[in-house]
Amino acid sequence: MRIEDVSNLFQFIGGLGLFLFGMNSMADGLQKSTGSKTKKLMGFLTNNRFMGVLVGALITALIQSSSATTVMVVGFVNAGMLTLVQAVGVIMGANIGTTITAWIVSMNQWGSIFKPEFFAPLLVGIGAFLLMFSKKEGKRDVGTILIGFGALFIGLNFMSESIAPYRDSKIFVSAFAILGKNPILAILVGAVVTAIIQSSSASVSILQTLALNGIVNWYSAIFITLGQNIGTCVTALLSCAGAQKNAKRAAVIHFLFNVAGAVIFGIVMYVLFLFNRNWATAPINTVGISLFHTVFNITNTIILFPFATVLVRLSELIIRDDAKEERPHDVVSLMKTRLDQRLFDTPNFAVEAATREVAEMGQITIANAREAMKAFLHDDSEKIAKVFEREREINDIEKMLTEYLVWVDNLSLSETQHELIKNLLYTVNDIERIGDHAENLVELAKTKVDDKLQFSQEANEGLDEMCKRVMNALELSVEARMNADIEMAKRVNDFEMQVDHLEVVLREEHISRLSKNKCSAENGVVYLDFLSNMERMADHAHNIAGYVVSEN
């Protein structure tokens, strides 16, 4: 091998690396700049299959990877957030969204002004200035997008230049002559290359780079592209290892959908090429590849969309239910299933999932606090045992959520999202402390039952009112956290102030009863401890609401 050949090989590898870096940088910037919109997209996922197709296409256009979108869908199905039928629509949409990259690559054939060497350096320069000198997060995100866009084209140019000396090489001519005579081999080559790179966008772009130099003919390009659509399924199939049955079925549906499309189009194109050999052997350009890639994925979706339930049934036949496998029923295991690391490929959705699970922890803790209050007020020994058991679950959830939030915080997030994750970590700690105070209440309830303590009707009425105010503060704070509702969060402050005032009043009334010998000192200790724990619960609710207010 000549030194020139080694140099060209290095240039091709560097170009591919720049291309992948640019594609990831674009996706990173787009995700950060559209973070607030992903929550709305998430809501559309559960509406219907048609909306699922649109959402799948939009998300894939943003993250520049159908594989990542499908892995995300596998995570959603594994977490029970999507049904298989809903997942089908998103998977179909992901295949449409991935065609955006091919059209970006083909821009250099739209005219000289769109050639990479013309505008890519300018994009990188503008992006670098925005990143270095702008303090506004939105402008920095635009800078990241521009740098990614420019790097993508510079990488593409590197690859094209490294291949240019070999455009008349006998190796390429022979290779594509063989592929042109054997459609199955061409499909296999496309699938294997894509499976190795783990990106259909990248493998299609490599094919387009070859097309730029006039090396590829229509026959080879069509069947290699069909193979690339099959190869992109490998990422999702690998990611579903260890997942629930339905998650594995989602990956199988993706595979079935792409294979069915490849078979249908493969037969149609084979017949067309038989009748027009000149077309089959004619060179294809990047626009032609982009056009076929788009037509294939849109048409395939239109054809198979009505058969979504059939794809689901086929996946159920391939991945059969195991009588021994049961979905976990305990709270901790269910939450662990929902906190799927596959969502890390789409940080915006990982943040949304974390927020939802923190709110779920809050709901569980509120339910425990309510039971603890009832146990104290009504001397209920059965509720006392349940509160102790649930408190152990809350402690396990705290550890699991803290670990997950730390992982999410290390993803590529915007400054706003990093602030949210920090507040969620604080919120988890406050919720856990509320759980500790609920445990303290049942400890007091146990003492009250064991020592057969009785409070006066006046004291019980005061405690009942305190419980209502504290529960209002707790419920409102968690709801405000879940919905990021600043007005709701501000109302928590009112309840917290009412609790503080009521505690002072009840303490004074208790001292008055003591002075009149209407209450024993032993009763008083338990009574005052109860009030103290209730007041601190309201303080933690106030903290949770405060984090929400600080984010707006």
N, C-alpha and C positions, 0 to 999 in steps of 0.2 A: 504494500500500500504506500502510495506517495505521500509526502508531507502535505501536499495540497488537499489530498483526500481526507487526511486526518483533520486538517484545518476546517474543511467543509463539514465534516461530521460534528466537530465541536460547535461550529456555528449553528448547525441544525438543532443540536441539543440545547444550546443557549437560547435559540429562537423559540423552541417549544417551551422552555422554562419561562421565558419572558411572556409568552402568550398565556400560559396558565396563571402566572402571577397577575397579569393584567386583568384576566377574566375574574380572578378571585377578588382583586382590588375593586373592580367595578361592582361586583356583587356586594362586597363589604360596604362600600359607600352608599349603594342603593338601599341596602337593608337599614342602615343607620338613619338615612334621610327619610325613610318611610315607616319608621318604627311605630308611630301613632296610628298608622292606617292598618297595620297587620291585625289588630284586635277586631276591626270591622270585617276584614277578610275571614278571620277565624269564625265569626258568626255566620257568614254565608255558607261555610262548609256543611252545616247541618240542615240547610234548607232543602235543596233538591239536587239531583244529579246534574242538571244543566248548569246551575250555579257552581257546582263543583268543578265542571270543565273550565269555566271562566276563571275561577279562583286558582285552579291548578296551573293554567296558562300564565296568569299574572305573577304568581309566586315564582314560577320557574324563570320568567323573564327577569325578575328581580335578582334571584340568586344564581342565575346563569348555569343551572344544572338540573336536568330532569332527574338524575340519579339522586341528588340531595332531596328533591321534593318527594320522590317516591319513598326514600328512607324515612323522611319526616312522616309521610302517610302511614308507613308501617308502625312508627312510634305512636301515632294517634290511635290506630286500630288496637295496638297492644295495650294502650291506656284506657280503652273503652270510650274514647272521645268521638270516634267515627264508627259507623257500621260498615260492613263490607260493600254494600250497595252504594253508600255515599262515597266510599273510597275509590270506587271505579271511575266516577266522574273526574275526581282530582287527578288520578293517574292518566286518564285520557288527555286532560288539559295540560299536564306536564309535558307530554310528547309534543304538543303544539307550541308551548312556550319555549322549548329548547331550540326551535328553528330560528329564534332571534339572533343567536350567535352566528349562524351561517350567513344571514343577511348582512350582519356587521362586517364579516370577513369579505363578502363579495362587493363591498362598497368601492374597492379600488378599481373596479371595472365599470363604474358609473360615469367616469370622466377623470381627467388628470388632476382636478382639484381634490378628488377623494383618495388619491394614492397616498399610502402611508408615509412615504418619505417627504410628502408635501406638508401635511398638517400635524402628524403625530408628535414631532419635537415641540411644536408650539403648545399642544395640549399638555404634554409633560411639564413644560416650563410654567404655564399658567397654573396648573395643579400644584406644582411645587411651591410657587409663591403664595398661593392660598393657604397651603398647609403650614408654611413657615411663618407667615406674617399676619394671618387672620386669627382673631380671637373668638369669632363667632362659630359655634359648632356647625351650623348649617353650611357656611362657606367652606369649612374644613372638609365636610362630607363631599361637597362638590369637587374640591381639590382631589380627594381620593378617587372619585369617579373619573375625573379627567386623566389623572396619572395612569389609572388602570386601562382606560380607553387607549391612551397613547402607547403604553407598554404592549398592549395586545397587538397593535398594528406594527410596532417596531419588531416584535417577535415574529410576526407573520412575514415581514420583509426579510428578516434574517433567514428564516426557513426557505423562503423563495429563492434568495440569492445563493444559498448553499446547494440547492437542487439544480439551479439553472445550468451549470456546466455539464450536467448529465442528461439534459433533455433529449439528446440524440443517442444516448448510451444504449447499447444492445441489451443490457440487463433489464432496463425499464421496458424497452420495446417487447422483449421476450416475455417478461413477467405479465404485462397487461394483455399480451396476445393470448397467453394461457388462461388468464382470468376471463378474457373475452369469449373464450370457448367453453368455459365451465362455470355456469352461474352458481352452482352449489359451493364450489371452491371460493368464488368471490365473496359469497355471503359468509362463509367460514372465516375468511381473512378479515373481513370487516368486524365480525363478532369478536374474534380473538384479540385484535388490536385494541378495540374499545374496552374489552374486559381487562386488558393489561393496564391501559391508561386510566380506566375507571371514569371515563368522561366521553360521552358521544359527541359533545360540542367540540372537544379537542381533536378527536379522531376525524370528524367531518372536516374540520379546519385543515388538518394535514392533507386530506384528500383534495381540498380546494387549493392548497399550496401546489400540489402536483399538477392540478388543472391549470393553474396560472402559467405554468411552463409548457402547456400543450401536450402533456405526457399521457393524460387519461382520456379514454374514449367513453362514449355514453353507456355502452354495454357494461363495462367494468364498473363505472361509477355508480350506476343504478343498483347493481346487486351488492356492491360493497356497502352502499348506504343502507340497504335493507339489513345487511348483517350488523352494521353499527347499531341499528335500533334494537337488535336482539342482544348484542353485547352489553348495552347499557343496563340491562336487567340484572346483570351479575352483582352489581353493588347492593341492590335491595335484597337479592337472594342471600348474599353473605351476611347482611346486617340483621336478618330475621333469625339467625341462630340463637337459640335460647329464649325466643319470644313465645307468646301465646299462640295457639293454633290459628286464630283469626289474623294475627299479624303475618304469619307465614303464608296464609291464604292471600293476603293483600299482595305480597311479593310474587306469588304464583300467578295472580290475576294480571299483574304487570307483564310477566313473561308470556302468558297466553295471548294477551292483547297484541303484543309486538310480534310474536311468532305468527299469529293469524294474519296480521296485516302483511307481514313479509311473504307469506305463502300466497295470499290473494294477489298482491301486486307483482310478486315474482312470476306467477303464471301469466298474468295480463301482459307484463312487459316482455316476457320471453316470446309470447305469440306475436306481439307488435314488432319485435326485432326480427323475427323470422320473415315477416313480410317486407321489412325495410332494412336490409343489411347495410346500406350506405349510412343510414342514421345511426345504426349500432356502432359502426367503426369510426364515426366522425368524432373529432375532439370535443370535449365538453368544457365549458368555462365555469367560473365560480358562481355566476348568476344561475346557470343551468342547474347546478347542484343544489343551490338554495331553493330554487323553484320546485324541483322535484321533492326535496326534503319536506317542504311546506305542504305541497299538494298531497304527498303520501300521508302525512300525519293528520291533516284535516279530513281527508277522505276516509282514512281508516277509522277515525272517530265517528264520522257520520254513519258509516256502515255498521260499526259494532255497538254504537250507543244504545240502540233498542235492545241489544242482547246482553245488557249488563247483568241481569239476573242469571242468564245462562252461564256467563263467566264465573259468577259467584258459585253456582252449583258445581261447575267443573272443578273449581278450586277446592270445594268441599269433598269431592270424590277423590282428588289427589291427596289432600291433607285431611285424613279422616279423624273423627273425634276419637279420643282415647278415653275409655271408661275410667281409667285410673287418674286421668288429669282433671282436676277440678280448679276452677278459678278461685283464688284465695278470698275468704270472706272476712277475715279480721281487718280492721282499719289500717294497721301499719303495713301489711302486705299489699293491700289494695293501693295505698298511696305510693308505695315503692314501685308498683307496676306503672302507675301513672307518671311518675317522675322518670321518664324514659330518656336515656342519654342520646338516643337517636335525634332528639330535638335540638341537640347542640349544633347540628349542621345548619339550623335556621335560628340564630340567637334570639330574634324577636319573639318567636313562638316559645322558646325556652323560658324567656322572661315572663311571658304570659302564663305559661304552665306553672311557674314558680309562684306567681302572684295568686293564682287560683288555689294552689295547695296551701299557701300560708293562710288564706281566708278559710279554707276547709279546717285547718288546725284550730283556727279561732272558733269556728262553729262547734267543734268537738269539745273544746275547753269551756265554752259558754254553757253547753249542755251539762257538762260536769259541775260547773259552778251552780247551775240551777238545781241540780240534784243535791248538791251539798247544802244549799240553803234550805231545801225541803226537809232533808235529813235532820238538820238542826232544829227547825221550827216544829217538826212533827215527831221527833224522837224515833225516826225510822231506821232500824238496824240494817234492814236489807239494802237500803239506799247507801248507807255508810260503806258497806262492802263493795258496792258497784263503783263508788267514787274512787276508792283506793285502787281498784283494778284499772279503771280508765286513766288514772293519773300515771300509771306505769306506761301505758300506751302513749300518752302525751309526751313523756320524757323521751321515748324512743323516736317519736315523730320529730321532736326538736332536733335531735342529733342528725336524723336523716335529712331534714330540710336545711339545716345549717351547712352540711356537707355539700348538698346540691347547689345551694346559693353561692357557695365559694367557687364551685366549678363554673357556674354561669357567669360569675363576676370576672372570670379569667377569659371569657369569650370576647369576641370583637363587638363591643357595645358602644353606644354613644354615651356622652357624659351624663345625659339625662337618665339613661338606663342604668349606668353605674350608680347614680344617686338613688334610684329606685331600689336596686339590689341592696345597697347599704341600709336603707330604711326597712326593707323586708327582714334583714338580719336583726335589726333592732326590734322589729315587730314580733319576730319569733321569740326573742328573749322576753318581751313583755307578756306575750301570751302564756309562755311557760311559767312565768311568775304568777299570773292569774291562776293557773292550775295549782301552783304551790299553795296559794291562799285558799283555794277550794279544798285542798287536802287539810289545811289547818282548820277549816270550818268543821270537817267531819271528825277531826281529832277532838274538837270542842264538843261536838254532838255526842261522841262516844263518852266523854267525861260526863256530860249532862245526863246521859242514859244510865251510866254505871253508878253515878252518885245520886241519881233520882232527884235532880234539881228541877225546880219549877219556877217559872217567871210569872209575874202578875199580868193581868189582861192588858194593862196599859203598856207594860214593857213589850209584850208580844206584838201589840199593834204597831209600836214604834219600829220594831225589827222587821215586820212585814212591809212597812212603808219603805224602809231602807233597802230591802231586797228588791223592790220594784224599781227604785231609782237606779240602783247599781246595774240591774239587768238591762235597763233602758240604755245606759251608757255603754255597756259591753256590746250589746247587739248592734247599736248604731255605729260604734267604732269599727267593728269587723265589716259591716256592710259598706261603710265609707271606704275602707281599705280595698275591698273587692272591686268597687265601682270607681275608685279614685274620685269620689264625690266630695268636693271641698265644702259645699254648703252643709252636707250631712255631717262632715267632720267638725264643723264649727258648732253644730248643735250639741255635740258630745260635751263641749266645754260647759254648756248650761247645766247639763245633768250632773257633771262633776262638781260644779259649784253648789248645786242643790244637795248633793251627798255630803259635802264638807259642812254645809250649814246644818243639815239634819244631824250629823254626828255630834256637833257641839250641843245642839238642843237636847238630844237623847242622853248625852253624858250629864248635862245639868239636871235633867229630870231624874236620872239614876241617883245622883248625889242627894237630891232632895228626898228620894224614897229611903235612901240609907239613913239620913238624919232623922227620919220619922219611923225608923225600924220596920219599914214595909218590905225591906229586901235584906237578905243576909250578905255578908262580905264574900262568902264562897260563891254565891250566885253572881255577885258583882264582878268578880275576876273573869268569869266565863263570858258574861255579858259585854264587858268592855273589850275583851279580846276579839269577840265577834265583830263589834263595831270597828275596831282597828283594822281587821282583815278586809272588811267590806270597803272601808275608805281607801285602802291601798289598791284594791281591785279597780275602783273608779279612777285612781291615779294612773294606773297602767292603761286603762281605756283612753284616758286623756292623752297619754303619750302616743298611742297608736294613731289617734286622730291627728295629733300634732305633726306626725311624719307626713300624712296626706296633705295637710295644709302647706307644709314647707316645699312640696313638690310643684305647687302651682304658683 
